[in-house]
Amino acid sequence: MADGALVARRAGACADRIAFLGHATALIQLDGVRLLSDPVLRGRVLHLRRHTPVPDPSVYTAPDAVLISHLHQDHLDLPSLRLLGTQVPLVVPAGAGSWLRGRGFSDVRELRVGEQAQVGALTVTAVPARHDGNRLPRGPRAAALGYLVKGGHSRPRVVYFAGDTELFAGMADFAPSPDVALLPVAGWGPTLGPGHMDPLHAARAARLILPRLAIPIHWGTLRTIGSTRGRQPPLAEQARLFARHVAELAPGVEVRVLEPGEETAL
């Protein structure tokens, strides 16, 4: 990565695009509307250290809204949210609103599964996720969500942001059907607990969803402080393995592996 800046396959300021900024943070741009998912924009979160460059502020400044999938610190990072400003619109799971308002955020929109929020020309629909979404140890309780983002006037597009989830059969029933799926394929430690997908399970999710394009997320960014390479696989291994599994299980699905900091046009 050159000087920590976004290394981009640039499509133009108004083009539909996805930028993977690391972990579960992605910039989704459709119809000129910019959504930022689960922003982690600094070099350390609790016991986790970033092993890729911190995103350049020019990439994420002034999003039209932020999507929060659940309340874990590596997905809802208060210092990162404050970098965006306390007036940034937040779309969050129901149960998180009063807690966030109490921390100074003025525009918080709570959703339950099946409910929608309008962000400019985009419609954001909350869909299920199978993951413990509560804020530990004594924070608010809220169910984890995924989101379907629908936009596109001349050529409608739907982007599925999974957040954190394990594989579940209902992925096959998402409506409208996603054109693009941002699927978590790993984590930040050498093992994964319940509520997550490894590369094989994420490929099985792609087979259920059958998007035209799948982009792996939640890999290659954070590791526990003090971890060594000998105890964990290389940063990009999980994403490459996901691509190989998708080629076998869902050959009609295109996979684009974006390094943290890269973007692609849709």
FIFI-389196 format. One line per 5 residues: number of its first residue (from 1); their letters; for each residue x negated, y negated, z of N, C-alpha, C. Coordinates in Angstrom, 1 decimal, always signed. Layout:
<sites>
NUM	A	X:Y:Z:X:Y:Z:X:Y:Z  ...
</sites>
This chain:
<sites>
1	MADGA	-0.8:+1.2:+0.0:+0.0:+0.0:+0.0:-0.9:-1.2:+0.0  -0.6:-2.1:-0.9:-1.5:-3.3:-1.1:-1.1:-4.4:+0.0  -2.1:-4.6:+0.9:-1.9:-5.7:+1.9:-0.6:-5.5:+2.7  -0.1:-4.3:+2.9:+1.2:-4.1:+3.6:+2.4:-4.6:+2.9  +2.3:-5.1:+1.7:+3.5:-5.6:+1.0:+4.2:-4.5:+0.3
6	LVARR	+5.4:-4.7:-0.1:+6.2:-3.7:-0.8:+5.6:-3.4:-2.1  +5.3:-2.1:-2.3:+4.8:-1.7:-3.6:+6.0:-1.2:-4.4  +6.3:-2.0:-5.4:+7.7:-1.8:-6.0:+7.6:-1.4:-7.4  +8.6:-0.6:-7.8:+8.9:-0.5:-9.2:+10.1:-1.5:-9.4  +9.7:-2.7:-9.7:+10.7:-3.8:-9.5:+11.7:-3.8:-10.7
11	AGACA	+13.0:-4.0:-10.3:+14.1:-4.0:-11.3:+14.7:-5.4:-11.4  +14.2:-6.4:-10.8:+14.8:-7.7:-10.9:+15.6:-8.0:-9.6  +15.7:-9.3:-9.3:+16.4:-9.7:-8.1:+17.8:-9.3:-8.0  +18.5:-9.2:-9.1:+20.0:-9.0:-9.1:+20.3:-7.6:-9.5  +19.3:-6.7:-9.9:+19.6:-5.4:-10.4:+20.0:-4.5:-9.2
16	DRIAF	+20.8:-3.5:-9.5:+21.1:-2.5:-8.5:+19.8:-1.7:-8.2  +19.5:-1.5:-7.0:+18.3:-0.8:-6.6:+18.4:-0.3:-5.2  +17.4:+0.6:-4.9:+17.2:+1.1:-3.5:+15.8:+0.9:-3.2  +15.5:+0.4:-2.1:+14.1:+0.3:-1.6:+14.0:+1.1:-0.3  +13.1:+2.0:-0.2:+12.9:+2.8:+1.0:+11.8:+2.1:+1.8
21	LGHAT	+12.1:+1.6:+3.0:+11.2:+0.8:+3.8:+10.6:+1.7:+4.9  +11.0:+3.0:+5.0:+10.4:+3.8:+6.0:+11.4:+4.3:+7.0  +11.2:+5.5:+7.5:+12.1:+6.2:+8.4:+13.5:+6.2:+7.9  +14.6:+5.6:+8.5:+15.9:+5.6:+8.0:+16.3:+4.2:+7.4  +15.2:+3.4:+7.3:+15.5:+2.0:+6.8:+15.4:+1.9:+5.3
26	ALIQL	+16.5:+1.5:+4.7:+16.6:+1.3:+3.2:+17.3:+0.1:+2.9  +16.9:-0.6:+1.8:+17.6:-1.7:+1.3:+18.4:-1.2:+0.1  +19.8:-1.3:+0.3:+20.7:-0.9:-0.8:+21.2:-2.2:-1.4  +21.0:-2.4:-2.7:+21.4:-3.6:-3.4:+22.3:-3.1:-4.6  +23.6:-3.5:-4.5:+24.6:-3.3:-5.5:+25.3:-4.6:-5.8
31	DGVRL	+25.6:-4.9:-7.0:+26.3:-6.2:-7.4:+25.7:-7.4:-6.7  +24.4:-7.4:-6.5:+23.8:-8.6:-5.8:+24.0:-8.7:-4.3  +24.7:-7.7:-3.7:+24.9:-7.6:-2.3:+23.9:-6.7:-1.7  +23.2:-7.2:-0.6:+22.1:-6.5:+0.0:+22.5:-5.9:+1.4  +22.4:-4.6:+1.5:+22.6:-4.0:+2.8:+21.4:-3.3:+3.3
36	LSDPV	+21.1:-3.4:+4.6:+19.9:-2.9:+5.2:+20.4:-1.8:+6.2  +19.8:-0.6:+6.1:+20.2:+0.5:+6.9:+19.2:+0.7:+8.1  +19.8:+0.9:+9.3:+19.0:+1.3:+10.4:+17.6:+0.7:+10.5  +17.5:-0.7:+10.6:+16.2:-1.3:+10.4:+15.3:-1.1:+11.5  +14.1:-0.5:+11.2:+13.0:-0.5:+12.1:+11.8:-1.2:+11.3
41	LRGRV	+11.5:-2.4:+11.8:+10.7:-3.3:+11.0:+9.4:-3.7:+11.7  +9.0:-2.9:+12.7:+7.8:-3.3:+13.4:+6.9:-2.0:+13.6  +5.8:-2.2:+14.2:+4.8:-1.1:+14.2:+5.0:-0.1:+15.2  +5.9:-0.3:+16.2:+6.0:+0.7:+17.3:+7.4:+0.6:+17.9  +8.0:+1.8:+18.2:+9.3:+1.9:+18.8:+9.1:+2.9:+19.9
46	LHLRR	+9.2:+2.5:+21.2:+9.0:+3.3:+22.3:+7.7:+4.1:+22.2  +7.7:+5.4:+22.2:+6.5:+6.3:+22.1:+6.1:+6.6:+20.7  +6.8:+5.9:+19.7:+6.5:+6.2:+18.3:+5.7:+5.1:+17.7  +4.7:+5.4:+16.9:+3.9:+4.4:+16.2:+4.1:+4.6:+14.7  +4.1:+3.5:+14.0:+4.3:+3.5:+12.6:+3.0:+3.9:+11.9
51	HTPVP	+3.0:+4.8:+10.9:+1.9:+5.2:+10.2:+1.9:+4.7:+8.7  +2.8:+3.8:+8.4:+2.8:+3.2:+7.1:+2.9:+1.6:+7.4  +2.5:+0.8:+6.4:+2.6:-0.6:+6.6:+4.0:-1.1:+7.0  +4.0:-2.1:+7.9:+5.2:-2.8:+8.3:+5.8:-3.5:+7.0  +7.1:-3.4:+6.8:+7.7:-4.0:+5.6:+7.4:-5.5:+5.5
56	DPSVY	+7.2:-6.0:+4.3:+7.0:-7.4:+4.2:+8.3:-8.1:+4.4  +8.4:-9.2:+5.2:+9.6:-9.9:+5.5:+10.4:-10.3:+4.3  +9.7:-10.6:+3.2:+10.4:-11.1:+2.0:+11.3:-10.0:+1.4  +11.1:-8.8:+1.8:+11.9:-7.7:+1.3:+13.3:-7.7:+2.0  +13.3:-7.8:+3.3:+14.5:-7.6:+4.1:+15.1:-8.9:+4.6
61	TAPDA	+14.5:-10.0:+4.4:+15.1:-11.3:+5.0:+16.5:-11.5:+4.5  +17.4:-11.9:+5.4:+18.8:-12.4:+5.0:+19.6:-11.3:+4.3  +19.7:-10.1:+4.8:+20.6:-9.2:+4.2:+22.1:-9.6:+4.4  +23.0:-9.2:+3.5:+24.4:-9.5:+3.7:+25.0:-8.8:+4.8  +24.5:-7.6:+5.2:+25.0:-6.9:+6.4:+24.0:-5.8:+6.7
66	VLISH	+24.0:-5.3:+7.9:+23.2:-4.2:+8.4:+24.1:-3.0:+8.7  +23.8:-1.8:+8.2:+24.5:-0.6:+8.6:+23.7:+0.1:+9.7  +24.4:+0.4:+10.8:+23.8:+1.2:+11.9:+24.5:+2.5:+12.0  +23.8:+3.6:+11.8:+24.4:+4.9:+11.8:+24.7:+5.4:+13.2  +23.8:+5.1:+14.2:+23.9:+5.6:+15.5:+23.0:+4.8:+16.4
71	LHQDH	+23.1:+5.0:+17.7:+22.5:+4.1:+18.7:+21.1:+4.5:+19.2  +20.5:+5.6:+18.7:+19.2:+5.9:+19.1:+18.2:+4.8:+18.8  +17.1:+4.7:+19.6:+16.2:+3.5:+19.5:+15.5:+3.5:+18.1  +15.3:+4.7:+17.5:+14.6:+4.6:+16.2:+15.6:+4.4:+15.1  +16.8:+4.1:+15.4:+17.8:+3.7:+14.4:+18.5:+2.4:+14.7
76	LDLPS	+18.7:+2.1:+16.0:+19.1:+0.8:+16.4:+18.0:+0.2:+17.3  +17.2:-0.6:+16.6:+16.0:-1.2:+17.3:+16.3:-2.7:+17.5  +16.6:-3.1:+18.7:+17.0:-4.5:+19.0:+15.9:-5.5:+18.5  +14.6:-5.3:+18.8:+13.7:-6.3:+18.3:+13.7:-6.5:+16.7  +13.9:-5.4:+16.0:+14.0:-5.4:+14.6:+15.3:-6.2:+14.2
81	LRLLG	+16.4:-5.9:+14.8:+17.6:-6.7:+14.5:+17.5:-8.1:+14.8  +16.7:-8.5:+15.8:+16.5:-9.9:+16.1:+15.7:-10.6:+15.1  +14.8:-9.8:+14.4:+14.0:-10.4:+13.3:+15.0:-10.9:+12.2  +16.1:-10.2:+12.1:+17.1:-10.6:+11.0:+18.0:-11.7:+11.5  +18.0:-12.1:+12.7:+18.9:-13.1:+13.3:+20.1:-12.6:+13.9
86	TQVPL	+20.5:-13.2:+15.0:+21.7:-12.7:+15.8:+23.0:-12.9:+15.1  +23.0:-13.6:+14.0:+24.3:-13.8:+13.2:+24.5:-12.9:+12.1  +23.5:-12.0:+11.9:+23.6:-11.1:+10.7:+24.8:-10.1:+11.0  +25.7:-9.9:+10.0:+26.8:-9.0:+10.2:+26.3:-7.5:+10.4  +26.8:-6.9:+11.5:+26.4:-5.5:+11.8:+27.6:-4.6:+11.7
91	VVPAG	+27.5:-3.6:+10.9:+28.5:-2.5:+10.8:+28.0:-1.3:+11.6  +28.8:-1.0:+12.7:+28.3:-0.1:+13.7:+29.4:+0.9:+14.0  +29.0:+2.0:+14.7:+30.0:+3.0:+15.1:+30.9:+2.4:+16.3  +32.2:+2.7:+16.3:+33.1:+2.2:+17.3:+32.5:+2.6:+18.7  +32.5:+1.7:+19.6:+31.9:+1.9:+20.9:+30.6:+1.1:+21.2
96	AGSWL	+30.0:+0.6:+20.1:+28.8:-0.1:+20.2:+29.0:-1.6:+20.2  +30.2:-2.1:+19.9:+30.4:-3.5:+19.7:+30.1:-4.4:+20.9  +30.8:-4.1:+22.0:+30.6:-5.0:+23.1:+29.2:-5.0:+23.7  +28.5:-3.9:+23.6:+27.1:-3.8:+24.0:+26.2:-4.7:+23.2  +26.5:-4.7:+21.8:+25.7:-5.6:+21.0:+26.0:-7.0:+21.1
101	RGRGF	+27.3:-7.3:+21.3:+27.7:-8.7:+21.5:+27.1:-9.2:+22.8  +27.0:-8.4:+23.8:+26.4:-8.8:+25.1:+24.9:-9.1:+24.9  +24.3:-8.6:+23.8:+22.9:-8.9:+23.6:+22.7:-10.0:+22.5  +23.8:-10.7:+22.3:+23.7:-12.0:+21.5:+24.1:-11.9:+20.0  +24.5:-10.7:+19.6:+24.9:-10.6:+18.2:+26.4:-10.9:+18.0
106	SDVRE	+26.6:-11.9:+17.1:+27.9:-12.5:+17.1:+28.9:-11.9:+16.0  +28.4:-11.1:+15.1:+29.2:-10.6:+14.0:+29.1:-9.1:+14.0  +29.9:-8.4:+14.8:+29.8:-6.9:+14.9:+31.1:-6.3:+14.5  +31.0:-5.4:+13.5:+32.2:-4.8:+12.9:+32.2:-3.3:+13.2  +33.0:-2.8:+14.1:+33.0:-1.4:+14.5:+33.9:-0.6:+13.6
111	LRVGE	+33.4:+0.6:+13.2:+34.2:+1.5:+12.4:+34.2:+2.9:+13.0  +35.4:+3.6:+12.8:+35.5:+5.0:+13.0:+35.6:+5.7:+11.7  +35.4:+7.0:+11.7:+35.5:+7.8:+10.5:+36.7:+7.5:+9.7  +36.6:+7.2:+8.5:+37.7:+6.9:+7.6:+38.0:+5.4:+7.5  +37.5:+4.6:+8.4:+37.7:+3.1:+8.3:+36.7:+2.5:+7.4
116	QAQVG	+37.1:+1.2:+6.9:+36.3:+0.5:+6.0:+36.0:-0.9:+6.4  +34.9:-1.4:+5.9:+34.5:-2.8:+6.0:+34.2:-3.3:+4.6  +34.5:-4.6:+4.4:+34.2:-5.2:+3.1:+33.0:-6.1:+3.3  +32.0:-6.0:+2.5:+30.8:-6.8:+2.5:+30.7:-7.4:+1.1  +31.1:-8.6:+0.9:+31.1:-9.2:-0.4:+31.9:-8.3:-1.4
121	ALTVT	+31.3:-7.9:-2.5:+32.0:-7.0:-3.5:+31.9:-5.5:-3.1  +31.3:-5.2:-2.0:+31.0:-3.8:-1.6:+32.0:-3.3:-0.6  +32.5:-2.1:-0.7:+33.3:-1.4:+0.3:+32.5:-0.4:+1.0  +32.4:-0.5:+2.3:+31.7:+0.4:+3.2:+32.7:+1.3:+3.9  +32.6:+2.6:+3.7:+33.5:+3.6:+4.4:+32.7:+4.4:+5.3
126	AVPAR	+33.1:+4.6:+6.6:+32.5:+5.4:+7.6:+32.9:+6.9:+7.3  +31.9:+7.8:+7.3:+32.1:+9.2:+7.2:+31.4:+9.9:+8.3  +31.8:+11.2:+8.5:+31.3:+11.9:+9.7:+29.8:+12.1:+9.6  +29.2:+12.3:+10.7:+27.8:+12.8:+10.9:+27.8:+13.8:+12.1  +26.9:+14.8:+12.0:+26.8:+15.7:+13.1:+25.5:+15.5:+13.8
131	HDGNR	+25.6:+14.6:+14.8:+24.4:+14.1:+15.5:+24.8:+13.5:+16.8  +24.1:+13.6:+17.8:+24.4:+12.9:+19.1:+24.0:+11.5:+18.9  +24.9:+10.6:+18.9:+24.7:+9.2:+18.6:+24.6:+8.3:+19.8  +24.6:+8.8:+21.0:+24.7:+8.0:+22.2:+23.3:+7.3:+22.5  +23.4:+6.2:+23.2:+22.2:+5.4:+23.6:+21.7:+5.9:+25.0
136	LPRGP	+20.6:+6.6:+25.0:+20.1:+7.1:+26.3:+19.0:+6.2:+26.8  +18.9:+6.2:+28.2:+19.5:+7.1:+29.1:+20.9:+6.5:+29.6  +21.1:+5.2:+29.6:+22.3:+4.7:+30.3:+23.0:+3.7:+29.3  +22.9:+3.8:+28.0:+23.5:+2.9:+27.1:+24.9:+3.3:+26.7  +25.4:+2.6:+25.7:+26.8:+3.0:+25.3:+26.9:+4.3:+24.6
141	RAAAL	+28.1:+4.8:+24.5:+28.4:+6.1:+23.9:+29.2:+5.8:+22.6  +28.7:+6.4:+21.5:+29.4:+6.2:+20.2:+29.0:+7.3:+19.3  +30.0:+7.8:+18.5:+29.7:+8.9:+17.6:+28.9:+8.4:+16.5  +27.9:+9.2:+16.0:+27.1:+8.9:+14.9:+28.0:+8.9:+13.6  +27.6:+8.1:+12.7:+28.3:+8.0:+11.4:+27.3:+8.1:+10.2
146	GYLVK	+27.9:+8.4:+9.1:+27.2:+8.1:+7.8:+28.1:+7.1:+7.1  +27.6:+6.6:+6.0:+28.4:+5.5:+5.2:+28.4:+5.8:+3.7  +29.5:+5.6:+3.1:+29.6:+5.5:+1.7:+29.7:+4.0:+1.3  +28.8:+3.6:+0.4:+28.8:+2.2:+0.0:+29.3:+2.2:-1.5  +30.4:+1.6:-1.8:+30.9:+1.6:-3.2:+30.8:+0.2:-3.8
151	GGHSR	+30.3:+0.1:-5.0:+30.2:-1.2:-5.7:+30.1:-1.0:-7.1  +29.9:-2.0:-7.9:+29.7:-1.9:-9.3:+31.0:-2.3:-10.1  +31.0:-3.4:-10.7:+32.2:-3.9:-11.5:+32.3:-3.1:-12.8  +31.3:-3.2:-13.6:+31.3:-2.6:-14.9:+31.1:-1.1:-14.9  +30.2:-0.7:-13.9:+29.9:+0.7:-13.8:+29.8:+1.1:-12.3
156	PRVVY	+31.0:+1.5:-11.7:+31.0:+1.7:-10.3:+30.0:+2.7:-9.8  +29.4:+2.4:-8.7:+28.4:+3.3:-8.1:+28.8:+3.5:-6.6  +28.5:+4.7:-6.1:+28.7:+5.0:-4.7:+27.4:+5.5:-4.1  +26.9:+4.9:-3.0:+25.7:+5.3:-2.4:+26.0:+5.9:-1.0  +25.6:+7.1:-0.7:+25.8:+7.7:+0.6:+24.5:+7.6:+1.4
161	FAGDT	+24.7:+6.9:+2.6:+23.6:+6.8:+3.6:+24.0:+7.7:+4.7  +23.2:+8.8:+4.9:+23.5:+9.8:+5.9:+23.1:+9.5:+7.3  +22.2:+8.5:+7.5:+21.7:+8.3:+8.8:+21.0:+9.5:+9.4  +21.4:+10.1:+10.5:+20.9:+11.3:+11.0:+22.0:+12.3:+11.1  +21.9:+13.5:+10.6:+22.9:+14.5:+10.7:+22.4:+15.8:+10.4
166	ELFAG	+23.0:+16.8:+10.9:+22.8:+18.2:+10.4:+23.7:+18.5:+9.3  +23.4:+19.6:+8.6:+24.3:+20.0:+7.5:+25.7:+20.4:+7.9  +26.7:+20.0:+7.2:+28.1:+20.4:+7.5:+28.9:+20.5:+6.2  +29.8:+21.4:+6.2:+30.6:+21.7:+5.0:+31.3:+20.6:+4.5  +31.8:+19.6:+5.3:+32.5:+18.5:+4.9:+31.8:+17.5:+3.9
171	MADFA	+30.5:+17.7:+3.8:+29.8:+16.9:+2.8:+30.3:+17.1:+1.4  +30.8:+18.2:+1.2:+31.4:+18.5:-0.2:+32.6:+17.8:-0.5  +33.2:+17.2:+0.6:+34.6:+16.5:+0.4:+34.5:+15.0:+0.4  +33.3:+14.4:+0.4:+33.3:+13.0:+0.4:+34.0:+12.4:-0.8  +34.8:+11.4:-0.5:+35.5:+10.7:-1.6:+35.4:+9.2:-1.4
176	PSPDV	+35.0:+8.5:-2.4:+34.6:+9.0:-3.7:+33.3:+9.7:-3.7  +33.1:+10.5:-4.7:+31.9:+11.3:-4.7:+30.6:+10.4:-4.9  +29.6:+10.6:-4.1:+28.4:+9.8:-4.2:+27.7:+10.0:-5.5  +27.2:+8.9:-6.1:+26.2:+8.9:-7.2:+24.8:+9.1:-6.7  +24.5:+8.5:-5.5:+23.2:+8.5:-4.9:+23.4:+8.9:-3.5
181	ALLPV	+22.5:+9.8:-3.0:+22.5:+10.2:-1.6:+21.1:+10.0:-1.0  +21.1:+9.3:+0.1:+20.0:+9.0:+0.9:+20.0:+10.0:+2.1  +19.2:+11.1:+2.0:+19.3:+12.2:+2.9:+18.1:+12.4:+3.8  +18.3:+12.5:+5.1:+17.1:+12.7:+6.0:+16.6:+14.1:+5.8  +15.3:+14.2:+5.7:+14.6:+15.5:+5.5:+13.6:+15.9:+6.5
186	AGWGP	+13.4:+15.1:+7.6:+12.4:+15.4:+8.6:+12.7:+14.5:+9.8  +11.7:+14.3:+10.6:+11.8:+13.4:+11.8:+10.5:+12.8:+12.1  +10.2:+12.7:+13.4:+8.9:+12.0:+13.8:+8.0:+13.0:+14.6  +8.5:+14.2:+14.8:+7.6:+15.1:+15.6:+7.4:+16.4:+14.8  +6.6:+17.3:+15.4:+6.3:+18.6:+14.7:+7.5:+19.5:+14.6
191	TLGPG	+8.5:+19.3:+15.4:+9.7:+20.1:+15.3:+11.0:+19.2:+15.3  +12.1:+19.8:+14.8:+13.4:+19.1:+14.8:+14.3:+19.8:+15.8  +15.1:+18.9:+16.5:+16.1:+19.5:+17.4:+17.4:+19.5:+16.6  +18.5:+19.9:+17.3:+19.8:+20.0:+16.7:+20.2:+18.6:+16.2  +21.1:+18.6:+15.2:+21.5:+17.3:+14.6:+20.7:+16.7:+13.6
196	HMDPL	+19.7:+17.5:+13.0:+18.8:+17.0:+12.0:+18.8:+18.0:+10.8  +18.3:+17.6:+9.7:+18.0:+18.5:+8.6:+16.5:+18.5:+8.2  +16.1:+19.7:+8.0:+14.7:+19.9:+7.5:+14.8:+19.9:+5.9  +13.7:+20.0:+5.2:+13.8:+19.9:+3.7:+14.8:+20.9:+3.1  +14.8:+22.1:+3.6:+15.7:+23.1:+3.0:+17.2:+22.8:+3.3
201	HAARA	+17.5:+22.4:+4.5:+18.9:+22.0:+4.8:+19.3:+20.8:+4.1  +18.4:+19.8:+3.9:+18.8:+18.6:+3.1:+19.0:+19.0:+1.7  +18.3:+19.9:+1.1:+18.5:+20.4:-0.2:+19.9:+21.1:-0.3  +20.2:+21.8:+0.7:+21.6:+22.4:+0.7:+22.6:+21.4:+0.8  +22.4:+20.3:+1.5:+23.3:+19.2:+1.5:+23.4:+18.6:+0.1
206	ARLIL	+22.3:+18.4:-0.6:+22.4:+17.9:-2.0:+23.2:+18.9:-2.9  +23.2:+20.2:-2.6:+24.0:+21.1:-3.4:+25.4:+20.9:-3.1  +25.8:+20.6:-1.9:+27.2:+20.3:-1.5:+27.7:+19.0:-2.1  +26.9:+18.0:-2.0:+27.3:+16.7:-2.4:+27.3:+16.5:-3.9  +26.2:+17.1:-4.6:+26.0:+17.0:-6.0:+26.0:+15.5:-6.5
211	PRLAI	+25.1:+14.7:-5.9:+24.9:+13.3:-6.4:+24.1:+13.4:-7.7  +24.2:+12.3:-8.5:+23.3:+12.3:-9.6:+21.8:+12.1:-9.2  +21.6:+11.4:-8.1:+20.3:+11.1:-7.6:+20.2:+11.3:-6.1  +19.2:+12.0:-5.6:+18.9:+12.1:-4.2:+17.6:+11.5:-3.9  +17.6:+10.7:-2.8:+16.3:+10.1:-2.3:+16.1:+10.5:-0.9
216	PIHWG	+15.0:+11.2:-0.6:+14.7:+11.6:+0.8:+14.3:+10.5:+1.7  +14.9:+10.4:+2.9:+14.5:+9.4:+3.9:+14.2:+10.1:+5.2  +13.9:+9.3:+6.2:+13.6:+9.8:+7.6:+12.4:+10.8:+7.5  +11.3:+10.3:+6.9:+10.1:+11.1:+6.8:+8.9:+10.1:+6.6  +7.7:+10.6:+7.0:+6.5:+9.9:+6.7:+6.3:+8.6:+7.2
221	TLRTI	+6.9:+8.2:+8.3:+6.8:+6.9:+8.9:+6.3:+6.8:+10.3  +7.0:+7.5:+11.2:+6.8:+7.4:+12.6:+6.2:+8.7:+13.1  +5.3:+8.6:+14.1:+4.8:+9.7:+14.8:+4.5:+9.3:+16.2  +4.6:+10.4:+17.1:+4.3:+10.1:+18.5:+2.9:+9.6:+18.7  +2.8:+8.6:+19.6:+1.5:+8.1:+19.9:+0.6:+9.2:+20.5
226	GSTRG	-0.6:+9.3:+20.0:-1.5:+10.3:+20.4:-1.4:+11.6:+19.7  -0.5:+11.7:+18.7:-0.4:+13.0:+17.9:-1.6:+13.1:+17.0  -1.9:+14.3:+16.6:-3.0:+14.5:+15.7:-2.5:+15.2:+14.4  -3.2:+15.0:+13.4:-2.8:+15.6:+12.1:-2.7:+17.2:+12.2  -3.6:+17.7:+13.0:-3.6:+19.2:+13.1:-2.3:+19.7:+13.7
231	RQPPL	-1.5:+18.9:+14.4:-0.3:+19.4:+15.0:+0.9:+19.1:+14.2  +0.8:+18.3:+13.1:+1.9:+17.9:+12.3:+1.6:+18.0:+10.8  +2.5:+18.2:+10.0:+2.2:+18.3:+8.5:+1.9:+17.0:+8.0  +1.2:+16.9:+6.8:+0.9:+15.7:+6.1:+2.2:+14.9:+5.9  +2.1:+13.6:+5.9:+3.3:+12.7:+5.9:+4.2:+13.0:+4.8
236	AEQAR	+3.7:+13.2:+3.6:+4.6:+13.4:+2.4:+5.0:+14.8:+2.2  +4.6:+15.8:+3.0:+4.8:+17.2:+2.7:+6.3:+17.5:+2.7  +7.1:+16.9:+3.7:+8.5:+17.2:+3.8:+9.3:+16.7:+2.6  +8.9:+15.5:+2.1:+9.6:+15.0:+0.9:+9.4:+15.8:-0.3  +8.1:+16.2:-0.5:+7.8:+17.1:-1.7:+8.5:+18.4:-1.6
241	LFARH	+8.6:+19.0:-0.4:+9.2:+20.3:-0.2:+10.7:+20.1:-0.5  +11.3:+19.0:+0.0:+12.7:+18.8:-0.4:+12.9:+18.8:-1.9  +12.1:+18.1:-2.6:+12.2:+18.1:-4.1:+12.1:+19.5:-4.7  +11.3:+20.3:-4.2:+11.1:+21.6:-4.7:+12.4:+22.5:-4.4  +12.9:+22.3:-3.2:+14.1:+23.1:-2.9:+15.3:+22.6:-3.7
246	VAELA	+15.5:+21.3:-3.9:+16.6:+20.8:-4.7:+16.4:+21.3:-6.2  +15.2:+21.4:-6.7:+15.0:+21.9:-8.1:+15.6:+23.4:-8.2  +15.5:+24.1:-7.1:+15.9:+25.5:-7.1:+17.4:+25.6:-6.8  +17.9:+24.8:-5.8:+19.3:+25.0:-5.4:+20.3:+24.1:-6.1  +19.9:+23.0:-6.6:+20.8:+22.0:-7.3:+20.0:+21.4:-8.4
251	PGVEV	+19.7:+22.2:-9.5:+18.9:+21.6:-10.5:+19.4:+20.5:-11.3  +20.7:+20.2:-11.2:+21.3:+19.1:-11.9:+21.2:+17.8:-11.1  +20.6:+17.8:-9.9:+20.4:+16.6:-9.1:+19.0:+16.1:-9.3  +18.8:+14.9:-9.7:+17.5:+14.3:-9.8:+17.0:+13.8:-8.4  +15.8:+14.1:-8.1:+15.2:+13.7:-6.9:+14.1:+12.6:-7.2
256	RVLEP	+14.2:+11.5:-6.5:+13.1:+10.5:-6.6:+12.5:+10.3:-5.2  +11.3:+10.7:-5.1:+10.6:+10.6:-3.8:+9.9:+9.2:-3.8  +10.4:+8.3:-2.9:+9.8:+7.0:-2.8:+8.9:+7.0:-1.5  +7.7:+6.6:-1.7:+6.8:+6.3:-0.5:+7.4:+5.2:+0.3  +7.2:+5.1:+1.6:+7.7:+4.0:+2.3:+7.1:+2.7:+1.7
261	GEETA	+8.0:+1.8:+1.3:+7.6:+0.6:+0.7:+7.9:+0.5:-0.8  +8.3:+1.6:-1.4:+8.6:+1.7:-2.8:+10.1:+1.5:-3.1  +10.4:+1.1:-4.3:+11.9:+0.9:-4.6:+12.1:+1.5:-6.0  +13.3:+1.7:-6.4:+13.7:+2.3:-7.7:+15.0:+1.6:-8.1  +15.1:+1.4:-9.4:+16.3:+0.9:-10.0:+17.3:+2.0:-10.1
266	L	+18.6:+1.6:-10.0:+19.7:+2.6:-10.2:+20.2:+2.4:-11.6
</sites>
